[in-house]
Amino acid sequence: MENRALHAWMDDVEPFLAPLTDVARSFTGLTGVPVDLPSALFLRAQLAGLEHPGRTSANGSCHLLRTADGWAAVNLARPDDLAAVPALLALLGSPGEPGSLHTAARRVSATEVVEAAQLLGIAAAVPGSARGARPTVHAERWGERRVRAMTDLRIVDFSALWAGPLCARLLGLAGAQVVKVESTTRPDGARFGTPAFYRWLHEGHDNLVVDFAPGALDEIVAQADVVIEASRPRALRRLGLRAEEFLAARPGRVWVGITGYGRENDRIAFGDDAAVAGGLTGVDPNGDPVFLGDALADPVTGVFAAHAAARSLAAGGGELLCVSMAACAATLADARTRVHPPC
């Protein structure tokens, strides 16, 4: 892949990148591993041949809809989301219309669009709604400290798609052993995307496929020093996995929990809608929002999470690190506003 092609994508987001660049440099200082930000952010788009986005995301699933009072992002990322569109139209007061979500959205507020989508389990966001809501990483201490070399650590990665696996990739490059764990019934959806990108994310990692039944993951987790996951806490608790117990059982452990809006919030999120929630969007000539990059909150969160884990491990661990995708996006959006104040 030509570097100039990756850097062409970087031009669009360059005004937002100062916080991410600082975090990447700090990760390098902690681990000795350089972070290739152009590849981390845009290799997937280049390998998949994606076009630069506009009002529809680069991957085609997320849509910015004009509403009666602004804009809303609705992400139809999964087959179930597409199947739920008629129900969404009905909730918006437009039953029977032939698939015109854009028309239905114009009749109601952005908040009404998002709330209706969330009732159906569809990821959706009002632009900028997550700005100032929470820090990028919220750390909670549940265990004792013990400093160990990265090369002595075993990372168990339960996450999927992009943010968590990128975090695991960066920690693996720093010397940790990474074991990716997938469910027999729900494999990582990224496997059905661009094969070369999936290989890049998971290069050198071991892989286990397990029936996610209560108790089935106990031995795997018992051997871990770091757990990375992007699940709702209640889903893991049903399997008998509790971050607090994991951290208390042995000094020096770290648990990285990646969510859309925080562990206390069950809202679903993907990279494009989480970026919109954080205000990480561009503007067209009319001043209306457009998407930036490719599911930008995903790789941004992966870099923030890897840095948070490396920093915690360097201090002895014992922490639950709650990493919010929308908050990571908001950090970049806020930095851009400080450099270029709105008129």
WOPEBEL-V154408 format. One record per run of one state. SS is the DSSP state (~ for helix, > for strand, _ for the rest). FROM is the first residue (numbers start at 0). LEN is the number of residues. If there is no record, write none. Layout:
{{SS	FROM	LEN} {SS	FROM	LEN}}
This chain:
{{_	0	2} {~	2	14} {_	16	1} {~	17	14} {_	31	5} {~	36	12} {_	48	7} {>	55	1} {_	56	5} {>	61	5} {_	66	4} {>	70	5} {_	75	3} {~	78	5} {_	83	1} {~	84	7} {_	91	9} {~	100	5} {_	105	4} {~	109	10} {_	119	3} {>	122	4} {_	126	10} {>	136	5} {_	141	8} {~	149	3} {_	152	1} {>	153	4} {_	157	5} {~	162	11} {_	173	3} {>	176	7} {_	183	5} {~	188	4} {_	192	2} {~	194	8} {_	202	3} {>	205	5} {_	210	7} {~	217	5} {_	222	3} {>	225	4} {_	229	3} {~	232	6} {_	238	4} {~	242	7} {_	249	4} {>	253	6} {_	259	11} {~	270	7} {_	277	4} {>	281	2} {_	283	5} {>	288	2} {_	290	5} {~	295	19} {_	314	4} {>	318	6} {~	324	15} {_	339	4}}
